Every structure is written in structure tokens, then in C-alpha cells.
Amino acid sequence: MYRIVTVEDKIRVEPVKFSLCLEDAVKASLQEKLEGITDRGLGMILAVVGVNAVGEGRILPEDGAIHYPVTFSVLAYRPELNEVVAGDVIDVTEFGAFIRMGPADGMVHVSQIMDDFVSFDQKGLSFAGRESKRIIKNGDAVRARVISVSLEREYKIGLTTRQQGLGVVGWVERAKKERAKADDRPAKAAPKESKGKDAKGRKRLSE
């Protein structure tokens, strides 16, 4: 999930940035320090959006830089359990498919690809379902759900494409067409009752 988060912190502004206006110098220092890192609380910090407030700076002994208390906003991405994400298949291995979802990559384990027995094609780098004939391969656009998140140095995101409405976009579109086609089939007409007498030969009172 993408979020704009307001953060309070301290930032060190080096002398090389003293020629800039204070806000630009602080923002440039924040960008160098934070953009591209993964924080346990915030997630993946993608960009410093703006500087909201800058406090009084301090110069520390034997340090020519100025240290400022600042309040600023960042754009961060943090995957949430059960979140539905969209991305592209960037790699297929014998144990699963890797999906690039904007700033992060996730993996669909072979057991989570589809409700079918799947076989791995090493030459074609793809998986195919035995009964459904569905195929997932490099370059496919997919929709998946987050089922696990582990944070060490970076996010490790587990995904599934087994549930209804998930998977390769072509699977989803084909399923929609099949359901629509089934809904358009005329209902089977009920058998008409014969007039006159019933099965035991008794005459009906009304017809």
C-alpha cells in the first residue's frame, strides 16, 4: 500500500549545501539519506515529498555540518496482508514465479499458482495447468494477493494467484466471458403436463 507519511527526525546538512536556501538544502540532505531505503516502520521510502518545518540548527564539536530538527513528508510503500496487487512476471523458476509490483518484487510459489496440477517448462520458462491449460510465463501481467510479508534487509513478499479473480489477466478475462456465456444460455423448459387424465386414469377437475 502506498502512503504519504509525516515524519519527525534530525538531518545533517553538509557545508557543500550551505549555498542553497535552507529548505532546499534540508530536502536534498533528506533525499540522499532516506530515498531507496527500507524502514521497519515506514516500509520502502520512495521519495521525500516535502519539508514541512525546520527547527533551529546546531553545530556539533569537530563537525562542520549543521544538524536540524525537521518535520517532513515521504511517499512510502508497505505491503499489507491480503492486499491485492498488480504486476508483471519477471522470472520463472522451478519453485515459482517472481512478480514485479512497482517498487517491490514478490514470489508466487508453485503451490500457489493455480488450483490445478502444474508442470514446469524449463526451456520456455513457464508453468502450465494440466486440466485448465492455463499458462503463466515471463512478461505476463498478473493480479495477485499478498499472503506473507517478511522484513530482513528488504521485503520478502509471498503472493497467491489461486483465488477467483486472480492470476494472469488473460485467465480472468476468459473466466468472465465463460460466465457471461453460461448466463446467456436459455433455461431448459419444464415439461408440459398432459391434459385429461392423470397417471392413474383419474380425470382432472380443472385444466
KEDRENVO-421898 format. One record per residue (C-alpha): residue number from 1; residue in three letters; chain; x, y, z. Coordinates in steps of 0.5 Angstrom, whole numbers, plus 500, padded with zeros to 3 digits. Layout:
KEDRENVO-421898
{nr: NUM&rest: ALA&kette: A&X: X&Y: Y&Z: Z}
...
//
This chain:
KEDRENVO-421898
{nr: 1&rest: MET&kette: A&X: 500&Y: 500&Z: 500}
{nr: 2&rest: TYR&kette: A&X: 503&Y: 507&Z: 498}
{nr: 3&rest: ARG&kette: A&X: 502&Y: 512&Z: 504}
{nr: 4&rest: ILE&kette: A&X: 504&Y: 519&Z: 505}
{nr: 5&rest: VAL&kette: A&X: 507&Y: 519&Z: 512}
{nr: 6&rest: THR&kette: A&X: 509&Y: 525&Z: 516}
{nr: 7&rest: VAL&kette: A&X: 516&Y: 524&Z: 520}
{nr: 8&rest: GLU&kette: A&X: 520&Y: 528&Z: 525}
{nr: 9&rest: ASP&kette: A&X: 527&Y: 527&Z: 525}
{nr: 10&rest: LYS&kette: A&X: 534&Y: 530&Z: 525}
{nr: 11&rest: ILE&kette: A&X: 538&Y: 532&Z: 519}
{nr: 12&rest: ARG&kette: A&X: 546&Y: 533&Z: 518}
{nr: 13&rest: VAL&kette: A&X: 547&Y: 539&Z: 513}
{nr: 14&rest: GLU&kette: A&X: 554&Y: 539&Z: 510}
{nr: 15&rest: PRO&kette: A&X: 557&Y: 545&Z: 508}
{nr: 16&rest: VAL&kette: A&X: 557&Y: 544&Z: 501}
{nr: 17&rest: LYS&kette: A&X: 550&Y: 545&Z: 501}
{nr: 18&rest: PHE&kette: A&X: 550&Y: 552&Z: 505}
{nr: 19&rest: SER&kette: A&X: 550&Y: 556&Z: 498}
{nr: 20&rest: LEU&kette: A&X: 542&Y: 553&Z: 498}
{nr: 21&rest: CYS&kette: A&X: 536&Y: 556&Z: 501}
{nr: 22&rest: LEU&kette: A&X: 535&Y: 553&Z: 508}
{nr: 23&rest: GLU&kette: A&X: 529&Y: 548&Z: 505}
{nr: 24&rest: ASP&kette: A&X: 533&Y: 546&Z: 499}
{nr: 25&rest: ALA&kette: A&X: 539&Y: 544&Z: 503}
{nr: 26&rest: VAL&kette: A&X: 535&Y: 540&Z: 508}
{nr: 27&rest: LYS&kette: A&X: 531&Y: 537&Z: 503}
{nr: 28&rest: ALA&kette: A&X: 537&Y: 535&Z: 499}
{nr: 29&rest: SER&kette: A&X: 540&Y: 532&Z: 505}
{nr: 30&rest: LEU&kette: A&X: 534&Y: 528&Z: 507}
{nr: 31&rest: GLN&kette: A&X: 533&Y: 525&Z: 500}
{nr: 32&rest: GLU&kette: A&X: 541&Y: 523&Z: 500}
{nr: 33&rest: LYS&kette: A&X: 540&Y: 520&Z: 507}
{nr: 34&rest: LEU&kette: A&X: 533&Y: 516&Z: 506}
{nr: 35&rest: GLU&kette: A&X: 530&Y: 515&Z: 499}
{nr: 36&rest: GLY&kette: A&X: 531&Y: 508&Z: 497}
{nr: 37&rest: ILE&kette: A&X: 532&Y: 505&Z: 504}
{nr: 38&rest: THR&kette: A&X: 527&Y: 500&Z: 507}
{nr: 39&rest: ASP&kette: A&X: 525&Y: 502&Z: 514}
{nr: 40&rest: ARG&kette: A&X: 521&Y: 497&Z: 519}
{nr: 41&rest: GLY&kette: A&X: 516&Y: 502&Z: 521}
{nr: 42&rest: LEU&kette: A&X: 515&Y: 506&Z: 514}
{nr: 43&rest: GLY&kette: A&X: 516&Y: 501&Z: 509}
{nr: 44&rest: MET&kette: A&X: 520&Y: 503&Z: 503}
{nr: 45&rest: ILE&kette: A&X: 522&Y: 510&Z: 502}
{nr: 46&rest: LEU&kette: A&X: 521&Y: 512&Z: 495}
{nr: 47&rest: ALA&kette: A&X: 521&Y: 520&Z: 496}
{nr: 48&rest: VAL&kette: A&X: 522&Y: 526&Z: 500}
{nr: 49&rest: VAL&kette: A&X: 515&Y: 529&Z: 498}
{nr: 50&rest: GLY&kette: A&X: 517&Y: 536&Z: 502}
{nr: 51&rest: VAL&kette: A&X: 519&Y: 539&Z: 508}
{nr: 52&rest: ASN&kette: A&X: 514&Y: 542&Z: 513}
{nr: 53&rest: ALA&kette: A&X: 518&Y: 545&Z: 518}
{nr: 54&rest: VAL&kette: A&X: 526&Y: 546&Z: 520}
{nr: 55&rest: GLY&kette: A&X: 528&Y: 548&Z: 527}
{nr: 56&rest: GLU&kette: A&X: 534&Y: 551&Z: 530}
{nr: 57&rest: GLY&kette: A&X: 540&Y: 548&Z: 527}
{nr: 58&rest: ARG&kette: A&X: 546&Y: 546&Z: 532}
{nr: 59&rest: ILE&kette: A&X: 554&Y: 546&Z: 530}
{nr: 60&rest: LEU&kette: A&X: 557&Y: 540&Z: 534}
{nr: 61&rest: PRO&kette: A&X: 564&Y: 540&Z: 536}
{nr: 62&rest: GLU&kette: A&X: 569&Y: 538&Z: 531}
{nr: 63&rest: ASP&kette: A&X: 563&Y: 537&Z: 525}
{nr: 64&rest: GLY&kette: A&X: 563&Y: 543&Z: 520}
{nr: 65&rest: ALA&kette: A&X: 556&Y: 541&Z: 518}
{nr: 66&rest: ILE&kette: A&X: 549&Y: 544&Z: 521}
{nr: 67&rest: HIS&kette: A&X: 544&Y: 539&Z: 525}
{nr: 68&rest: TYR&kette: A&X: 537&Y: 541&Z: 524}
{nr: 69&rest: PRO&kette: A&X: 531&Y: 538&Z: 527}
{nr: 70&rest: VAL&kette: A&X: 526&Y: 537&Z: 522}
{nr: 71&rest: THR&kette: A&X: 519&Y: 535&Z: 520}
{nr: 72&rest: PHE&kette: A&X: 518&Y: 533&Z: 513}
{nr: 73&rest: SER&kette: A&X: 513&Y: 528&Z: 509}
{nr: 74&rest: VAL&kette: A&X: 515&Y: 522&Z: 505}
{nr: 75&rest: LEU&kette: A&X: 512&Y: 517&Z: 500}
{nr: 76&rest: ALA&kette: A&X: 513&Y: 510&Z: 502}
{nr: 77&rest: TYR&kette: A&X: 511&Y: 503&Z: 500}
{nr: 78&rest: ARG&kette: A&X: 509&Y: 498&Z: 505}
{nr: 79&rest: PRO&kette: A&X: 506&Y: 491&Z: 503}
{nr: 80&rest: GLU&kette: A&X: 500&Y: 489&Z: 507}
{nr: 81&rest: LEU&kette: A&X: 497&Y: 482&Z: 508}
{nr: 82&rest: ASN&kette: A&X: 491&Y: 481&Z: 504}
{nr: 83&rest: GLU&kette: A&X: 493&Y: 487&Z: 499}
{nr: 84&rest: VAL&kette: A&X: 491&Y: 486&Z: 492}
{nr: 85&rest: VAL&kette: A&X: 497&Y: 488&Z: 488}
{nr: 86&rest: ALA&kette: A&X: 498&Y: 488&Z: 480}
{nr: 87&rest: GLY&kette: A&X: 505&Y: 487&Z: 477}
{nr: 88&rest: ASP&kette: A&X: 509&Y: 483&Z: 471}
{nr: 89&rest: VAL&kette: A&X: 512&Y: 477&Z: 471}
{nr: 90&rest: ILE&kette: A&X: 520&Y: 478&Z: 471}
{nr: 91&rest: ASP&kette: A&X: 523&Y: 471&Z: 472}
{nr: 92&rest: VAL&kette: A&X: 520&Y: 464&Z: 473}
{nr: 93&rest: THR&kette: A&X: 524&Y: 458&Z: 476}
{nr: 94&rest: GLU&kette: A&X: 522&Y: 451&Z: 478}
{nr: 95&rest: PHE&kette: A&X: 520&Y: 453&Z: 485}
{nr: 96&rest: GLY&kette: A&X: 515&Y: 459&Z: 483}
{nr: 97&rest: ALA&kette: A&X: 514&Y: 466&Z: 479}
{nr: 98&rest: PHE&kette: A&X: 517&Y: 473&Z: 481}
{nr: 99&rest: ILE&kette: A&X: 513&Y: 479&Z: 480}
{nr: 100&rest: ARG&kette: A&X: 515&Y: 486&Z: 480}
{nr: 101&rest: MET&kette: A&X: 510&Y: 490&Z: 483}
{nr: 102&rest: GLY&kette: A&X: 512&Y: 497&Z: 482}
{nr: 103&rest: PRO&kette: A&X: 518&Y: 499&Z: 488}
{nr: 104&rest: ALA&kette: A&X: 518&Y: 491&Z: 490}
{nr: 105&rest: ASP&kette: A&X: 518&Y: 484&Z: 488}
{nr: 106&rest: GLY&kette: A&X: 514&Y: 478&Z: 491}
{nr: 107&rest: MET&kette: A&X: 514&Y: 471&Z: 489}
{nr: 108&rest: VAL&kette: A&X: 508&Y: 466&Z: 488}
{nr: 109&rest: HIS&kette: A&X: 511&Y: 459&Z: 490}
{nr: 110&rest: VAL&kette: A&X: 509&Y: 454&Z: 485}
{nr: 111&rest: SER&kette: A&X: 504&Y: 451&Z: 490}
{nr: 112&rest: GLN&kette: A&X: 500&Y: 458&Z: 490}
{nr: 113&rest: ILE&kette: A&X: 500&Y: 459&Z: 482}
{nr: 114&rest: MET&kette: A&X: 493&Y: 456&Z: 481}
{nr: 115&rest: ASP&kette: A&X: 488&Y: 450&Z: 483}
{nr: 116&rest: ASP&kette: A&X: 491&Y: 445&Z: 478}
{nr: 117&rest: PHE&kette: A&X: 497&Y: 440&Z: 478}
{nr: 118&rest: VAL&kette: A&X: 502&Y: 445&Z: 474}
{nr: 119&rest: SER&kette: A&X: 508&Y: 443&Z: 470}
{nr: 120&rest: PHE&kette: A&X: 515&Y: 447&Z: 470}
{nr: 121&rest: ASP&kette: A&X: 517&Y: 448&Z: 463}
{nr: 122&rest: GLN&kette: A&X: 525&Y: 450&Z: 464}
{nr: 123&rest: LYS&kette: A&X: 526&Y: 451&Z: 456}
{nr: 124&rest: GLY&kette: A&X: 520&Y: 456&Z: 456}
{nr: 125&rest: LEU&kette: A&X: 521&Y: 459&Z: 463}
{nr: 126&rest: SER&kette: A&X: 513&Y: 458&Z: 464}
{nr: 127&rest: PHE&kette: A&X: 508&Y: 454&Z: 468}
{nr: 128&rest: ALA&kette: A&X: 502&Y: 450&Z: 465}
{nr: 129&rest: GLY&kette: A&X: 496&Y: 447&Z: 469}
{nr: 130&rest: ARG&kette: A&X: 494&Y: 440&Z: 467}
{nr: 131&rest: GLU&kette: A&X: 487&Y: 441&Z: 467}
{nr: 132&rest: SER&kette: A&X: 486&Y: 448&Z: 466}
{nr: 133&rest: LYS&kette: A&X: 491&Y: 449&Z: 460}
{nr: 134&rest: ARG&kette: A&X: 493&Y: 456&Z: 464}
{nr: 135&rest: ILE&kette: A&X: 500&Y: 458&Z: 463}
{nr: 136&rest: ILE&kette: A&X: 504&Y: 463&Z: 466}
{nr: 137&rest: LYS&kette: A&X: 510&Y: 466&Z: 463}
{nr: 138&rest: ASN&kette: A&X: 515&Y: 472&Z: 463}
{nr: 139&rest: GLY&kette: A&X: 512&Y: 478&Z: 461}
{nr: 140&rest: ASP&kette: A&X: 505&Y: 476&Z: 463}
{nr: 141&rest: ALA&kette: A&X: 501&Y: 482&Z: 467}
{nr: 142&rest: VAL&kette: A&X: 498&Y: 479&Z: 473}
{nr: 143&rest: ARG&kette: A&X: 494&Y: 480&Z: 479}
{nr: 144&rest: ALA&kette: A&X: 496&Y: 477&Z: 486}
{nr: 145&rest: ARG&kette: A&X: 494&Y: 477&Z: 493}
{nr: 146&rest: VAL&kette: A&X: 499&Y: 478&Z: 499}
{nr: 147&rest: ILE&kette: A&X: 500&Y: 472&Z: 504}
{nr: 148&rest: SER&kette: A&X: 506&Y: 473&Z: 507}
{nr: 149&rest: VAL&kette: A&X: 511&Y: 479&Z: 509}
{nr: 150&rest: SER&kette: A&X: 518&Y: 478&Z: 512}
{nr: 151&rest: LEU&kette: A&X: 523&Y: 484&Z: 513}
{nr: 152&rest: GLU&kette: A&X: 530&Y: 483&Z: 514}
{nr: 153&rest: ARG&kette: A&X: 534&Y: 488&Z: 510}
{nr: 154&rest: GLU&kette: A&X: 529&Y: 488&Z: 505}
{nr: 155&rest: TYR&kette: A&X: 522&Y: 486&Z: 504}
{nr: 156&rest: LYS&kette: A&X: 520&Y: 479&Z: 502}
{nr: 157&rest: ILE&kette: A&X: 513&Y: 478&Z: 500}
{nr: 158&rest: GLY&kette: A&X: 509&Y: 472&Z: 499}
{nr: 159&rest: LEU&kette: A&X: 504&Y: 472&Z: 494}
{nr: 160&rest: THR&kette: A&X: 498&Y: 468&Z: 491}
{nr: 161&rest: THR&kette: A&X: 494&Y: 467&Z: 485}
{nr: 162&rest: ARG&kette: A&X: 490&Y: 461&Z: 486}
{nr: 163&rest: GLN&kette: A&X: 483&Y: 465&Z: 488}
{nr: 164&rest: GLN&kette: A&X: 478&Y: 467&Z: 484}
{nr: 165&rest: GLY&kette: A&X: 479&Y: 474&Z: 480}
{nr: 166&rest: LEU&kette: A&X: 487&Y: 473&Z: 481}
{nr: 167&rest: GLY&kette: A&X: 492&Y: 471&Z: 476}
{nr: 168&rest: VAL&kette: A&X: 494&Y: 472&Z: 469}
{nr: 169&rest: VAL&kette: A&X: 490&Y: 478&Z: 466}
{nr: 170&rest: GLY&kette: A&X: 488&Y: 473&Z: 461}
{nr: 171&rest: TRP&kette: A&X: 486&Y: 468&Z: 465}
{nr: 172&rest: VAL&kette: A&X: 481&Y: 473&Z: 469}
{nr: 173&rest: GLU&kette: A&X: 478&Y: 476&Z: 462}
{nr: 174&rest: ARG&kette: A&X: 477&Y: 469&Z: 460}
{nr: 175&rest: ALA&kette: A&X: 473&Y: 467&Z: 466}
{nr: 176&rest: LYS&kette: A&X: 469&Y: 473&Z: 466}
{nr: 177&rest: LYS&kette: A&X: 467&Y: 471&Z: 458}
{nr: 178&rest: GLU&kette: A&X: 465&Y: 464&Z: 460}
{nr: 179&rest: ARG&kette: A&X: 461&Y: 466&Z: 466}
{nr: 180&rest: ALA&kette: A&X: 457&Y: 471&Z: 462}
{nr: 181&rest: LYS&kette: A&X: 456&Y: 466&Z: 456}
{nr: 182&rest: ALA&kette: A&X: 454&Y: 461&Z: 461}
{nr: 183&rest: ASP&kette: A&X: 449&Y: 466&Z: 464}
{nr: 184&rest: ASP&kette: A&X: 446&Y: 468&Z: 457}
{nr: 185&rest: ARG&kette: A&X: 444&Y: 460&Z: 456}
{nr: 186&rest: PRO&kette: A&X: 437&Y: 459&Z: 456}
{nr: 187&rest: ALA&kette: A&X: 434&Y: 456&Z: 462}
{nr: 188&rest: LYS&kette: A&X: 431&Y: 449&Z: 460}
{nr: 189&rest: ALA&kette: A&X: 424&Y: 449&Z: 459}
{nr: 190&rest: ALA&kette: A&X: 420&Y: 445&Z: 464}
{nr: 191&rest: PRO&kette: A&X: 416&Y: 439&Z: 461}
{nr: 192&rest: LYS&kette: A&X: 408&Y: 441&Z: 460}
{nr: 193&rest: GLU&kette: A&X: 403&Y: 437&Z: 463}
{nr: 194&rest: SER&kette: A&X: 398&Y: 433&Z: 459}
{nr: 195&rest: LYS&kette: A&X: 391&Y: 435&Z: 460}
{nr: 196&rest: GLY&kette: A&X: 386&Y: 430&Z: 461}
{nr: 197&rest: LYS&kette: A&X: 387&Y: 424&Z: 466}
{nr: 198&rest: ASP&kette: A&X: 393&Y: 423&Z: 471}
{nr: 199&rest: ALA&kette: A&X: 398&Y: 417&Z: 471}
{nr: 200&rest: LYS&kette: A&X: 392&Y: 413&Z: 475}
{nr: 201&rest: GLY&kette: A&X: 387&Y: 415&Z: 470}
{nr: 202&rest: ARG&kette: A&X: 383&Y: 420&Z: 474}
{nr: 203&rest: LYS&kette: A&X: 380&Y: 426&Z: 471}
{nr: 204&rest: ARG&kette: A&X: 383&Y: 432&Z: 473}
{nr: 205&rest: LEU&kette: A&X: 378&Y: 437&Z: 476}
{nr: 206&rest: SER&kette: A&X: 381&Y: 443&Z: 472}
{nr: 207&rest: GLU&kette: A&X: 386&Y: 444&Z: 466}
//
